[in-house]
Amino acid sequence: MARRTRPISWIKAARKAFETFPRDAQDEYLRALTIAAEGERADIVKP
């Protein structure tokens, strides 16, 4: 079964702020957002 991942929508100011983060942090956060879009919870998220 293929996963249906919802696209991530950005508010312009949030996207601009996100792009100032270090590249490693961006990668980690994007991974967590993708997991959330698939209906799961990433291990870096607080309960």
N, CA, C and O atoms as a CHARMM CRD file, in Angstrom:
* protein
*
  188
    1    1 MET  N      0.84200  -1.17400   0.00000 PROA 1      0.00000
    2    1 MET  CA     0.00000   0.00000   0.00000 PROA 1      0.00000
    3    1 MET  C      0.89200   1.24300   0.00000 PROA 1      0.00000
    4    1 MET  O      1.78600   1.37300   0.83600 PROA 1      0.00000
    5    2 ALA  N      0.64600   2.13600  -0.92700 PROA 2      0.00000
    6    2 ALA  CA     1.42500   3.37300  -1.01400 PROA 2      0.00000
    7    2 ALA  C      0.90900   4.39000  -0.00200 PROA 2      0.00000
    8    2 ALA  O     -0.29100   4.48100   0.25500 PROA 2      0.00000
    9    3 ARG  N      1.82600   5.13900   0.55700 PROA 3      0.00000
   10    3 ARG  CA     1.43900   6.18000   1.51500 PROA 3      0.00000
   11    3 ARG  C      0.94900   7.40800   0.76900 PROA 3      0.00000
   12    3 ARG  O      1.49100   7.78000  -0.27200 PROA 3      0.00000
   13    4 ARG  N     -0.07900   8.02800   1.31500 PROA 4      0.00000
   14    4 ARG  CA    -0.56300   9.29300   0.76400 PROA 4      0.00000
   15    4 ARG  C     -0.12400  10.39300   1.71400 PROA 4      0.00000
   16    4 ARG  O     -0.70100  10.57000   2.78700 PROA 4      0.00000
   17    5 THR  N      0.88400  11.11900   1.31700 PROA 5      0.00000
   18    5 THR  CA     1.40900  12.19500   2.15000 PROA 5      0.00000
   19    5 THR  C      0.78600  13.50800   1.71000 PROA 5      0.00000
   20    5 THR  O      0.83800  13.87800   0.53700 PROA 5      0.00000
   21    6 ARG  N      0.19600  14.20400   2.66900 PROA 6      0.00000
   22    6 ARG  CA    -0.39100  15.50700   2.37100 PROA 6      0.00000
   23    6 ARG  C      0.72800  16.51100   2.12700 PROA 6      0.00000
   24    6 ARG  O      1.76900  16.45200   2.78100 PROA 6      0.00000
   25    7 PRO  N      0.52000  17.42800   1.19100 PROA 7      0.00000
   26    7 PRO  CA     1.53800  18.46500   0.99200 PROA 7      0.00000
   27    7 PRO  C      1.58400  19.40800   2.18900 PROA 7      0.00000
   28    7 PRO  O      0.56900  19.63800   2.84700 PROA 7      0.00000
   29    8 ILE  N      2.74900  19.94500   2.46200 PROA 8      0.00000
   30    8 ILE  CA     2.91900  20.88500   3.57000 PROA 8      0.00000
   31    8 ILE  C      2.61800  22.28900   3.05700 PROA 8      0.00000
   32    8 ILE  O      3.20500  22.73800   2.07300 PROA 8      0.00000
   33    9 SER  N      1.70400  22.97400   3.72900 PROA 9      0.00000
   34    9 SER  CA     1.37000  24.35600   3.37300 PROA 9      0.00000
   35    9 SER  C      2.10100  25.28500   4.32100 PROA 9      0.00000
   36    9 SER  O      2.19300  25.01600   5.51800 PROA 9      0.00000
   37   10 TRP  N      2.61600  26.36800   3.78900 PROA 10     0.00000
   38   10 TRP  CA     3.40200  27.30300   4.58300 PROA 10     0.00000
   39   10 TRP  C      2.75100  28.67600   4.61100 PROA 10     0.00000
   40   10 TRP  O      2.19400  29.12600   3.61000 PROA 10     0.00000
   41   11 ILE  N      2.82200  29.33300   5.74800 PROA 11     0.00000
   42   11 ILE  CA     2.53600  30.75600   5.84300 PROA 11     0.00000
   43   11 ILE  C      3.84500  31.43500   5.46300 PROA 11     0.00000
   44   11 ILE  O      4.91600  31.02000   5.90500 PROA 11     0.00000
   45   12 LYS  N      3.75800  32.47600   4.64600 PROA 12     0.00000
   46   12 LYS  CA     4.96900  33.08500   4.07900 PROA 12     0.00000
   47   12 LYS  C      6.02000  33.43500   5.13200 PROA 12     0.00000
   48   12 LYS  O      7.19900  33.13200   4.95000 PROA 12     0.00000
   49   13 ALA  N      5.60900  34.06400   6.22300 PROA 13     0.00000
   50   13 ALA  CA     6.57000  34.46400   7.26300 PROA 13     0.00000
   51   13 ALA  C      7.21300  33.24200   7.91300 PROA 13     0.00000
   52   13 ALA  O      8.40400  33.25800   8.22500 PROA 13     0.00000
   53   14 ALA  N      6.43100  32.18700   8.11500 PROA 14     0.00000
   54   14 ALA  CA     6.97100  30.96600   8.72600 PROA 14     0.00000
   55   14 ALA  C      7.99100  30.31300   7.79900 PROA 14     0.00000
   56   14 ALA  O      9.02200  29.81800   8.25500 PROA 14     0.00000
   57   15 ARG  N      7.70500  30.31000   6.50700 PROA 15     0.00000
   58   15 ARG  CA     8.63300  29.71300   5.54200 PROA 15     0.00000
   59   15 ARG  C      9.94900  30.49500   5.50300 PROA 15     0.00000
   60   15 ARG  O     11.02800  29.90500   5.45200 PROA 15     0.00000
   61   16 LYS  N      9.85000  31.82500   5.52600 PROA 16     0.00000
   62   16 LYS  CA    11.06100  32.65200   5.51400 PROA 16     0.00000
   63   16 LYS  C     11.89100  32.40600   6.77000 PROA 16     0.00000
   64   16 LYS  O     13.11500  32.31200   6.69200 PROA 16     0.00000
   65   17 ALA  N     11.24100  32.30200   7.92300 PROA 17     0.00000
   66   17 ALA  CA    11.95800  32.03100   9.16900 PROA 17     0.00000
   67   17 ALA  C     12.60100  30.64400   9.12100 PROA 17     0.00000
   68   17 ALA  O     13.74700  30.46900   9.53600 PROA 17     0.00000
   69   18 PHE  N     11.85500  29.66000   8.61100 PROA 18     0.00000
   70   18 PHE  CA    12.36000  28.29400   8.50900 PROA 18     0.00000
   71   18 PHE  C     13.62100  28.23900   7.64900 PROA 18     0.00000
   72   18 PHE  O     14.55400  27.49900   7.96100 PROA 18     0.00000
   73   19 GLU  N     13.65000  29.00700   6.58800 PROA 19     0.00000
   74   19 GLU  CA    14.79600  28.99100   5.67800 PROA 19     0.00000
   75   19 GLU  C     16.05500  29.59600   6.29600 PROA 19     0.00000
   76   19 GLU  O     17.14100  29.45200   5.73500 PROA 19     0.00000
   77   20 THR  N     15.93100  30.27200   7.44200 PROA 20     0.00000
   78   20 THR  CA    17.11200  30.80200   8.13100 PROA 20     0.00000
   79   20 THR  C     17.74300  29.76200   9.06100 PROA 20     0.00000
   80   20 THR  O     18.85200  29.97000   9.55200 PROA 20     0.00000
   81   21 PHE  N     17.04900  28.64700   9.30900 PROA 21     0.00000
   82   21 PHE  CA    17.58200  27.59100  10.17100 PROA 21     0.00000
   83   21 PHE  C     18.76600  26.91900   9.48200 PROA 21     0.00000
   84   21 PHE  O     18.85400  26.93100   8.25400 PROA 21     0.00000
   85   22 PRO  N     19.67800  26.33400  10.25900 PROA 22     0.00000
   86   22 PRO  CA    20.76800  25.55000   9.66000 PROA 22     0.00000
   87   22 PRO  C     20.18600  24.39800   8.83100 PROA 22     0.00000
   88   22 PRO  O     19.12100  23.87000   9.15200 PROA 22     0.00000
   89   23 ARG  N     20.88200  24.02200   7.78100 PROA 23     0.00000
   90   23 ARG  CA    20.38400  22.99000   6.85500 PROA 23     0.00000
   91   23 ARG  C     20.06900  21.67800   7.57600 PROA 23     0.00000
   92   23 ARG  O     19.06600  21.03800   7.26100 PROA 23     0.00000
   93   24 ASP  N     20.89300  21.26500   8.52600 PROA 24     0.00000
   94   24 ASP  CA    20.63000  20.02200   9.26000 PROA 24     0.00000
   95   24 ASP  C     19.31600  20.10500  10.02400 PROA 24     0.00000
   96   24 ASP  O     18.55700  19.13700  10.06400 PROA 24     0.00000
   97   25 ALA  N     19.04500  21.25500  10.63000 PROA 25     0.00000
   98   25 ALA  CA    17.79000  21.44100  11.36400 PROA 25     0.00000
   99   25 ALA  C     16.60600  21.41500  10.40100 PROA 25     0.00000
  100   25 ALA  O     15.57000  20.82600  10.70900 PROA 25     0.00000
  101   26 GLN  N     16.75100  22.04500   9.25000 PROA 26     0.00000
  102   26 GLN  CA    15.67900  22.02800   8.25300 PROA 26     0.00000
  103   26 GLN  C     15.35300  20.59200   7.84900 PROA 26     0.00000
  104   26 GLN  O     14.18300  20.21700   7.76900 PROA 26     0.00000
  105   27 ASP  N     16.38200  19.79500   7.59600 PROA 27     0.00000
  106   27 ASP  CA    16.17200  18.40300   7.20200 PROA 27     0.00000
  107   27 ASP  C     15.42000  17.63100   8.28300 PROA 27     0.00000
  108   27 ASP  O     14.49700  16.87400   7.98400 PROA 27     0.00000
  109   28 GLU  N     15.82000  17.82600   9.53700 PROA 28     0.00000
  110   28 GLU  CA    15.18400  17.11500  10.64900 PROA 28     0.00000
  111   28 GLU  C     13.72200  17.53200  10.80400 PROA 28     0.00000
  112   28 GLU  O     12.85100  16.68400  11.00100 PROA 28     0.00000
  113   29 TYR  N     13.45400  18.82800  10.71600 PROA 29     0.00000
  114   29 TYR  CA    12.07800  19.31500  10.84800 PROA 29     0.00000
  115   29 TYR  C     11.21400  18.87600   9.67400 PROA 29     0.00000
  116   29 TYR  O     10.04900  18.52600   9.86400 PROA 29     0.00000
  117   30 LEU  N     11.76500  18.89100   8.46500 PROA 30     0.00000
  118   30 LEU  CA    10.99400  18.42900   7.30900 PROA 30     0.00000
  119   30 LEU  C     10.65500  16.94900   7.43300 PROA 30     0.00000
  120   30 LEU  O      9.56900  16.52100   7.04400 PROA 30     0.00000
  121   31 ARG  N     11.57600  16.17700   7.96900 PROA 31     0.00000
  122   31 ARG  CA    11.31500  14.75400   8.18700 PROA 31     0.00000
  123   31 ARG  C     10.16500  14.58600   9.18100 PROA 31     0.00000
  124   31 ARG  O      9.27700  13.75900   8.97300 PROA 31     0.00000
  125   32 ALA  N     10.18400  15.37300  10.26300 PROA 32     0.00000
  126   32 ALA  CA     9.11900  15.30500  11.26900 PROA 32     0.00000
  127   32 ALA  C      7.78200  15.76200  10.68600 PROA 32     0.00000
  128   32 ALA  O      6.74400  15.17000  10.98200 PROA 32     0.00000
  129   33 LEU  N      7.79700  16.80300   9.86600 PROA 33     0.00000
  130   33 LEU  CA     6.56000  17.27700   9.23800 PROA 33     0.00000
  131   33 LEU  C      5.99300  16.24600   8.27100 PROA 33     0.00000
  132   33 LEU  O      4.77700  16.07500   8.18700 PROA 33     0.00000
  133   34 THR  N      6.86100  15.56600   7.54700 PROA 34     0.00000
  134   34 THR  CA     6.41200  14.52600   6.62900 PROA 34     0.00000
  135   34 THR  C      5.77100  13.37400   7.39400 PROA 34     0.00000
  136   34 THR  O      4.73500  12.85400   6.97900 PROA 34     0.00000
  137   35 ILE  N      6.37600  12.97700   8.49800 PROA 35     0.00000
  138   35 ILE  CA     5.81300  11.91000   9.32900 PROA 35     0.00000
  139   35 ILE  C      4.44600  12.33100   9.85200 PROA 35     0.00000
  140   35 ILE  O      3.51500  11.52600   9.87100 PROA 35     0.00000
  141   36 ALA  N      4.31700  13.59000  10.27900 PROA 36     0.00000
  142   36 ALA  CA     3.02800  14.09700  10.76600 PROA 36     0.00000
  143   36 ALA  C      1.99000  14.11600   9.64500 PROA 36     0.00000
  144   36 ALA  O      0.82400  13.79900   9.87500 PROA 36     0.00000
  145   37 ALA  N      2.40500  14.48300   8.44400 PROA 37     0.00000
  146   37 ALA  CA     1.48600  14.51800   7.30900 PROA 37     0.00000
  147   37 ALA  C      0.97300  13.12400   6.96200 PROA 37     0.00000
  148   37 ALA  O     -0.10200  12.98300   6.38000 PROA 37     0.00000
  149   38 GLU  N      1.73800  12.10200   7.31800 PROA 38     0.00000
  150   38 GLU  CA     1.33200  10.71900   7.08000 PROA 38     0.00000
  151   38 GLU  C      0.49100  10.16600   8.22500 PROA 38     0.00000
  152   38 GLU  O      0.08600   9.00400   8.19700 PROA 38     0.00000
  153   39 GLY  N      0.22900  11.00000   9.23500 PROA 39     0.00000
  154   39 GLY  CA    -0.63400  10.58600  10.33400 PROA 39     0.00000
  155   39 GLY  C      0.08400   9.94100  11.50000 PROA 39     0.00000
  156   39 GLY  O     -0.56000   9.38500  12.39000 PROA 39     0.00000
  157   40 GLU  N      1.38600  10.00300  11.51300 PROA 40     0.00000
  158   40 GLU  CA     2.17900   9.41500  12.59500 PROA 40     0.00000
  159   40 GLU  C      2.79400  10.52200  13.44300 PROA 40     0.00000
  160   40 GLU  O      2.55000  11.70500  13.20400 PROA 40     0.00000
  161   41 ARG  N      3.59400  10.13200  14.43600 PROA 41     0.00000
  162   41 ARG  CA     4.28000  11.11400  15.27100 PROA 41     0.00000
  163   41 ARG  C      5.77600  10.81400  15.26600 PROA 41     0.00000
  164   41 ARG  O      6.19800   9.69500  15.55700 PROA 41     0.00000
  165   42 ALA  N      6.56300  11.82200  14.93300 PROA 42     0.00000
  166   42 ALA  CA     8.02000  11.66600  14.88600 PROA 42     0.00000
  167   42 ALA  C      8.56800  11.52000  16.30000 PROA 42     0.00000
  168   42 ALA  O      7.94900  11.97200  17.26300 PROA 42     0.00000
  169   43 ASP  N      9.72300  10.89100  16.41800 PROA 43     0.00000
  170   43 ASP  CA    10.31300  10.67100  17.73700 PROA 43     0.00000
  171   43 ASP  C     10.87200  11.94600  18.36600 PROA 43     0.00000
  172   43 ASP  O     11.17600  11.94800  19.55900 PROA 43     0.00000
  173   44 ILE  N     11.01700  13.03000  17.59900 PROA 44     0.00000
  174   44 ILE  CA    11.52800  14.28100  18.17100 PROA 44     0.00000
  175   44 ILE  C     10.41700  15.16800  18.72100 PROA 44     0.00000
  176   44 ILE  O     10.69100  16.22500  19.29000 PROA 44     0.00000
  177   45 VAL  N      9.16600  14.74400  18.55400 PROA 45     0.00000
  178   45 VAL  CA     8.01600  15.54500  18.98300 PROA 45     0.00000
  179   45 VAL  C      7.68400  15.23100  20.43600 PROA 45     0.00000
  180   45 VAL  O      7.65700  14.06900  20.84200 PROA 45     0.00000
  181   46 LYS  N      7.43300  16.27800  21.20900 PROA 46     0.00000
  182   46 LYS  CA     7.00400  16.06300  22.59200 PROA 46     0.00000
  183   46 LYS  C      5.54200  15.64100  22.59500 PROA 46     0.00000
  184   46 LYS  O      4.74800  16.14800  21.80200 PROA 46     0.00000
  185   47 PRO  N      5.17800  14.71300  23.48300 PROA 47     0.00000
  186   47 PRO  CA     3.77000  14.27600  23.54300 PROA 47     0.00000
  187   47 PRO  C      2.84900  15.35400  24.06500 PROA 47     0.00000
  188   47 PRO  O      1.64200  15.13600  24.17200 PROA 47     0.00000
